[in-house]
Amino acid sequence: MSFLLKPLFGIFLLFHNSVIIKANTLPSSKPFEPYRITINNNNVPKVVVGCDDIGGDILAPGNSISWKFRMTWYDTNQYNCRFYWLDDKTLQILNYNTFSVFDKSFMKDELCGYNAFAMSRCYWYITQDGFYFANDSYPWKDWQMMHGWNKI
């Protein structure tokens, strides 16, 4: 009988400790937390943003779109986005650009930061000059211009 009680007691302790540890852990501290991509329009009058698997949206100045995801088993996540700067009155395309807002290189270079126990964030900031990137939402702290606009 004691042969069976020892393993059952060990399983009970393991389960009990995991429940207590989980109850005391903040929700944002889950292992393998997802990535979050946020695209903000700063001062472009009207921008159409269309990203793979996300859909499209029209962003007025001050608006943003955001989504989160978990990495696939083989780290093959890639999100390509198309950006169209529209004339505010005629809705004709004035400028455009297409590029990857997240792919394997962002992970390899840890551009969005990397922490297995907290969400990693990628911020894109759309301006009339081009597209800025940072892993911190604080305005203009370590922001880098990554892409310009292509004229039609």
C-alpha positions as a LaTeX table, in Angstrom:
\begin{tabular}{lrrr}
\hline
Residue & $x$ (\AA) & $y$ (\AA) & $z$ (\AA) \\
\hline
Met1 & 0.00 & 0.00 & 0.00 \\
Ser2 & 2.78 & 2.45 & 0.82 \\
Phe3 & 4.25 & 1.69 & $-2.62$ \\
Leu4 & 1.18 & 3.33 & $-4.20$ \\
Leu5 & 0.84 & 6.15 & $-1.68$ \\
Lys6 & 4.27 & 7.66 & $-2.32$ \\
Pro7 & 3.71 & 8.24 & $-6.08$ \\
Leu8 & 0.16 & 9.49 & $-5.47$ \\
Phe9 & 1.39 & 11.86 & $-2.78$ \\
Gly10 & 4.13 & 13.10 & $-5.16$ \\
Ile11 & 1.53 & 13.72 & $-7.89$ \\
Phe12 & $-0.68$ & 15.52 & $-5.37$ \\
Leu13 & 2.22 & 17.81 & $-4.32$ \\
Leu14 & 3.16 & 18.53 & $-7.93$ \\
Phe15 & $-0.44$ & 19.40 & $-8.82$ \\
His16 & $-0.96$ & 21.41 & $-5.64$ \\
Asn17 & 2.25 & 23.45 & $-6.15$ \\
Ser18 & 1.49 & 24.11 & $-9.81$ \\
Val19 & $-1.98$ & 25.43 & $-8.90$ \\
Ile20 & $-0.56$ & 27.67 & $-6.18$ \\
Ile21 & 2.21 & 28.97 & $-8.44$ \\
Lys22 & $-0.26$ & 29.55 & $-11.28$ \\
Ala23 & $-2.66$ & 31.38 & $-8.97$ \\
Asn24 & 0.09 & 33.78 & $-7.88$ \\
Thr25 & 1.45 & 34.42 & $-11.37$ \\
Leu26 & 0.32 & 37.52 & $-13.23$ \\
Pro27 & $-1.65$ & 36.82 & $-16.44$ \\
Ser28 & 1.03 & 38.49 & $-18.56$ \\
Ser29 & 3.67 & 36.06 & $-17.30$ \\
Lys30 & 2.62 & 33.02 & $-19.30$ \\
Pro31 & 5.43 & 31.16 & $-21.04$ \\
Phe32 & 5.62 & 31.67 & $-24.80$ \\
Glu33 & 3.47 & 34.77 & $-24.69$ \\
Pro34 & 2.44 & 36.12 & $-28.09$ \\
Tyr35 & 3.77 & 38.95 & $-30.15$ \\
Arg36 & 1.73 & 42.11 & $-30.69$ \\
Ile37 & 2.00 & 44.28 & $-33.81$ \\
Thr38 & 0.62 & 47.83 & $-33.65$ \\
Ile39 & 0.49 & 50.20 & $-36.62$ \\
Asn40 & $-0.25$ & 53.87 & $-35.81$ \\
Asn41 & $-1.06$ & 56.65 & $-38.28$ \\
Asn42 & 0.54 & 59.86 & $-37.07$ \\
Asn43 & $-0.21$ & 62.58 & $-39.61$ \\
Val44 & $-1.15$ & 61.09 & $-42.99$ \\
Pro45 & $-4.69$ & 62.29 & $-43.87$ \\
Lys46 & $-5.96$ & 58.88 & $-44.98$ \\
Val47 & $-4.08$ & 55.57 & $-45.17$ \\
Val48 & $-5.43$ & 52.21 & $-46.28$ \\
Val49 & $-3.60$ & 49.35 & $-44.58$ \\
Gly50 & $-4.02$ & 45.75 & $-45.75$ \\
Cys51 & $-2.05$ & 42.96 & $-44.08$ \\
Asp52 & $-1.85$ & 39.22 & $-44.79$ \\
Asp53 & $-4.44$ & 37.24 & $-42.82$ \\
Ile54 & $-5.53$ & 40.38 & $-40.95$ \\
Gly55 & $-7.65$ & 42.21 & $-43.49$ \\
Gly56 & $-7.68$ & 45.90 & $-44.26$ \\
Asp57 & $-8.60$ & 49.13 & $-42.59$ \\
Ile58 & $-8.63$ & 52.85 & $-43.29$ \\
Leu59 & $-6.62$ & 54.79 & $-40.73$ \\
Ala60 & $-7.20$ & 58.47 & $-40.11$ \\
Pro61 & $-4.54$ & 60.44 & $-38.19$ \\
Gly62 & $-4.36$ & 59.19 & $-34.61$ \\
Asn63 & $-5.93$ & 55.81 & $-35.41$ \\
Ser64 & $-4.20$ & 52.44 & $-35.20$ \\
Ile65 & $-4.67$ & 48.76 & $-35.86$ \\
Ser66 & $-3.24$ & 46.02 & $-33.71$ \\
Trp67 & $-3.17$ & 42.24 & $-33.56$ \\
Lys68 & $-1.40$ & 39.56 & $-31.58$ \\
Phe69 & $-0.22$ & 36.09 & $-32.49$ \\
Arg70 & 1.85 & 33.21 & $-31.22$ \\
Met71 & 4.85 & 31.94 & $-33.15$ \\
Thr72 & 4.32 & 28.79 & $-35.19$ \\
Trp73 & 6.29 & 25.69 & $-34.34$ \\
Tyr74 & 8.81 & 26.43 & $-37.11$ \\
Asp75 & 8.89 & 30.24 & $-36.54$ \\
Thr76 & 7.46 & 30.90 & $-40.00$ \\
Asn77 & 5.14 & 33.77 & $-39.07$ \\
Gln78 & 5.24 & 36.52 & $-41.66$ \\
Tyr79 & 2.94 & 39.50 & $-42.07$ \\
Asn80 & 3.28 & 41.56 & $-45.24$ \\
Cys81 & 1.32 & 44.79 & $-45.36$ \\
Arg82 & 0.34 & 47.14 & $-48.17$ \\
Phe83 & $-0.02$ & 50.83 & $-47.40$ \\
Tyr84 & $-1.82$ & 53.33 & $-49.65$ \\
Trp85 & $-1.82$ & 57.06 & $-48.91$ \\
Leu86 & $-5.11$ & 58.37 & $-50.33$ \\
Asp87 & $-5.96$ & 61.90 & $-51.36$ \\
Asp88 & $-8.44$ & 63.07 & $-48.74$ \\
Lys89 & $-10.94$ & 64.47 & $-51.26$ \\
Thr90 & $-10.63$ & 62.33 & $-54.42$ \\
Leu91 & $-9.52$ & 59.10 & $-52.68$ \\
Gln92 & $-6.89$ & 58.55 & $-55.38$ \\
Ile93 & $-3.67$ & 56.83 & $-54.38$ \\
Leu94 & $-0.87$ & 59.38 & $-53.93$ \\
Asn95 & 1.84 & 57.11 & $-52.46$ \\
Tyr96 & 2.18 & 53.44 & $-51.56$ \\
Asn97 & 4.52 & 50.86 & $-50.08$ \\
Thr98 & 4.56 & 47.13 & $-49.38$ \\
Phe99 & 6.83 & 45.48 & $-46.83$ \\
Ser100 & 6.96 & 42.92 & $-44.06$ \\
Val101 & 5.94 & 44.27 & $-40.65$ \\
Phe102 & 7.02 & 40.96 & $-39.08$ \\
Asp103 & 9.01 & 37.97 & $-40.29$ \\
Lys104 & 11.78 & 35.64 & $-39.13$ \\
Ser105 & 14.38 & 38.45 & $-39.26$ \\
Phe106 & 12.47 & 40.38 & $-36.58$ \\
Met107 & 12.90 & 37.41 & $-34.25$ \\
Lys108 & 16.51 & 36.70 & $-35.21$ \\
Asp109 & 17.55 & 40.31 & $-34.60$ \\
Glu110 & 15.16 & 40.61 & $-31.61$ \\
Leu111 & 13.76 & 43.83 & $-33.08$ \\
Cys112 & 10.50 & 43.46 & $-31.18$ \\
Gly113 & 12.33 & 42.45 & $-28.04$ \\
Tyr114 & 12.18 & 38.90 & $-26.83$ \\
Asn115 & 11.00 & 37.61 & $-23.50$ \\
Ala116 & 9.55 & 34.13 & $-23.22$ \\
Phe117 & 7.47 & 35.27 & $-20.24$ \\
Ala118 & 6.04 & 38.56 & $-21.52$ \\
Met119 & 4.47 & 39.85 & $-24.71$ \\
Ser120 & 6.97 & 41.06 & $-27.32$ \\
Arg121 & 5.80 & 44.20 & $-29.10$ \\
Cys122 & 6.45 & 45.71 & $-32.53$ \\
Tyr123 & 5.29 & 49.29 & $-33.19$ \\
Trp124 & 5.05 & 50.89 & $-36.63$ \\
Tyr125 & 4.45 & 54.62 & $-36.90$ \\
Ile126 & 3.20 & 56.04 & $-40.21$ \\
Thr127 & 4.22 & 59.61 & $-41.02$ \\
Gln128 & 4.30 & 61.71 & $-44.17$ \\
Asp129 & 8.06 & 61.01 & $-44.32$ \\
Gly130 & 7.70 & 57.23 & $-44.13$ \\
Phe131 & 7.46 & 54.30 & $-41.74$ \\
Tyr132 & 9.18 & 54.25 & $-38.37$ \\
Phe133 & 9.73 & 51.19 & $-36.18$ \\
Ala134 & 10.41 & 50.58 & $-32.48$ \\
Asn135 & 9.78 & 47.98 & $-29.80$ \\
Asp136 & 8.64 & 50.66 & $-27.36$ \\
Ser137 & 5.52 & 52.80 & $-27.74$ \\
Tyr138 & 7.09 & 55.83 & $-26.07$ \\
Pro139 & 6.96 & 58.54 & $-28.77$ \\
Trp140 & 10.21 & 58.82 & $-30.69$ \\
Lys141 & 12.33 & 56.92 & $-28.18$ \\
Asp142 & 14.65 & 54.76 & $-30.30$ \\
Trp143 & 12.39 & 55.01 & $-33.35$ \\
Gln144 & 14.13 & 54.16 & $-36.63$ \\
Met145 & 12.93 & 55.10 & $-40.10$ \\
Met146 & 12.69 & 51.79 & $-41.95$ \\
His147 & 10.86 & 52.62 & $-45.20$ \\
Gly148 & 9.83 & 55.65 & $-47.22$ \\
Trp149 & 6.83 & 56.17 & $-49.44$ \\
Asn150 & 6.85 & 55.19 & $-53.14$ \\
Lys151 & 5.30 & 57.81 & $-55.42$ \\
Ile152 & 2.71 & 56.82 & $-57.99$ \\
\hline
\end{tabular}
